[in-house]
C-alpha cells in the first residue's frame, strides 16, 4: 500500500527531517513539498500531483494564518477528503481546536527523528509487521 503526503513547512531543514522520519516510518510513502500555504493550495487546485492521503502542515507559517490556510486547503480540495495533521513547536494543549477545519491531529514536533517516525506511523495507520 502506498501513501502520499503533502508537507507544508517554511523551513527546508524541517522538510529534510520529515523525509528522513517518513523513510523510517513508511518507506513506500511519497512526499510532495510546499514551503508556504499558497503554493500548496495552487498545487492542489492545479492538480500538479495526485491528491495526497495526508497533509502535514506547520502551525507557524508566514504570509497566511493557520485558519485561513486551512480554509484555503479545504476549498482547493473540494469534495475530496484528506487527513490534515498540524505540526507545532507549541504544547498541543495551548492550541485551539481545529477539527472543524478537517484537522485530525495536532502533533508537538518531537525531539528526535525516531519519535517523529512514530507519530507518522500513528497518523498513517501503519502497523509494522512483527
C-alpha positions as CSV (number, residue, x, y, z in Angstrom):
1,X,0.0,0.0,0.0
2,X,1.4,3.4,-1.0
3,X,0.5,6.5,0.8
4,X,1.1,10.1,-0.5
5,X,1.8,13.0,1.7
6,X,2.0,16.8,1.2
7,X,4.3,18.5,3.7
8,X,3.7,22.3,4.1
9,X,6.5,23.9,6.1
10,X,8.6,27.1,5.5
11,X,11.8,25.6,6.9
12,X,13.8,23.5,4.5
13,X,15.6,21.7,7.4
14,X,12.2,20.5,8.7
15,X,11.5,19.1,5.2
16,X,14.7,17.0,5.4
17,X,14.0,15.8,8.9
18,X,10.4,14.9,7.9
19,X,11.6,13.0,4.9
20,X,14.1,11.0,7.0
21,X,11.4,10.2,9.6
22,X,9.0,9.2,6.8
23,X,11.5,6.9,5.3
24,X,11.9,5.2,8.7
25,X,8.2,5.0,9.3
26,X,6.8,4.2,5.9
27,X,9.4,3.6,3.2
28,X,6.8,3.2,0.4
29,X,5.2,6.6,1.0
30,X,5.7,9.5,-1.3
31,X,6.0,13.1,-0.2
32,X,5.4,16.3,-2.1
33,X,6.7,19.6,-0.6
34,X,5.4,23.1,-0.4
35,X,7.1,25.9,1.5
36,X,4.0,28.0,2.0
37,X,0.3,27.6,2.1
38,X,-0.5,29.4,-1.1
39,X,1.9,27.2,-3.1
40,X,0.3,24.1,-1.6
41,X,-3.2,25.4,-2.5
42,X,-2.1,26.2,-6.0
43,X,-0.6,22.7,-6.4
44,X,-3.8,21.1,-5.2
45,X,-6.1,23.3,-7.4
46,X,-3.9,22.8,-10.5
47,X,-3.6,19.0,-9.7
48,X,0.1,19.2,-10.1
49,X,0.4,15.9,-8.3
50,X,-2.2,13.3,-7.2
51,X,-4.2,14.4,-4.2
52,X,-2.4,13.4,-1.0
53,X,-3.8,11.0,1.6
54,X,-2.4,13.1,4.4
55,X,-1.3,16.7,4.7
56,X,1.2,17.7,7.4
57,X,1.1,21.4,8.0
58,X,3.4,23.5,10.1
59,X,1.5,25.6,12.6
60,X,3.6,28.7,12.3
61,X,3.6,29.7,8.6
62,X,4.4,33.1,7.1
63,X,2.1,35.0,4.8
64,X,-1.1,33.2,5.8
65,X,-2.5,32.5,9.2
66,X,-3.4,28.9,10.0
67,X,-7.3,29.2,9.9
68,X,-7.1,31.0,6.6
69,X,-4.6,28.4,5.3
70,X,-6.9,25.5,6.4
71,X,-9.9,27.1,4.8
72,X,-8.0,27.6,1.5
73,X,-6.7,24.0,1.5
74,X,-10.2,22.7,2.1
75,X,-11.6,24.9,-0.6
76,X,-9.0,23.6,-3.0
77,X,-9.7,20.0,-2.1
78,X,-13.4,20.5,-2.8
79,X,-15.4,17.3,-2.1
80,X,-12.2,15.3,-1.6
81,X,-11.3,14.3,1.9
82,X,-7.7,14.5,3.1
83,X,-6.5,14.0,6.7
84,X,-4.7,17.1,7.9
85,X,-2.2,17.0,10.7
86,X,-0.7,20.1,12.3
87,X,2.9,20.1,13.4
88,X,3.9,22.6,16.1
89,X,6.6,23.5,18.4
90,X,4.0,24.6,20.9
91,X,2.3,22.5,23.5
92,X,-0.8,20.9,22.0
93,X,-2.9,21.9,25.0
94,X,-2.2,25.6,24.3
95,X,-3.8,25.4,20.8
96,X,-7.4,25.9,19.8
97,X,-9.4,23.0,18.4
98,X,-9.2,22.9,14.6
99,X,-11.4,19.9,14.0
100,X,-14.0,22.0,12.2
101,X,-11.3,22.6,9.6
102,X,-10.7,18.9,9.0
103,X,-7.7,18.6,11.3
104,X,-7.4,15.1,12.5
105,X,-4.5,15.6,14.9
106,X,-2.1,18.1,16.3
107,X,1.4,16.9,17.0
108,X,4.1,18.7,19.0
109,X,7.2,18.4,17.0
110,X,9.1,15.5,18.7
111,X,12.7,16.0,19.9
112,X,14.0,13.0,17.8
113,X,13.6,11.7,14.3
114,X,12.6,8.3,15.8
115,X,9.7,9.9,17.8
116,X,8.6,11.8,14.7
117,X,8.6,8.5,12.7
118,X,6.4,7.0,15.5
119,X,4.0,9.9,15.1
120,X,3.9,9.5,11.3
121,X,3.2,5.7,11.8
122,X,0.4,6.6,14.1
123,X,-1.2,9.1,11.7
124,X,-0.9,6.9,8.7
125,X,-2.2,3.8,10.5
126,X,0.9,1.9,9.6
127,X,1.4,-1.3,11.5
128,X,4.9,-2.7,11.4
129,X,5.0,-6.4,11.0
130,X,6.3,-8.3,14.0
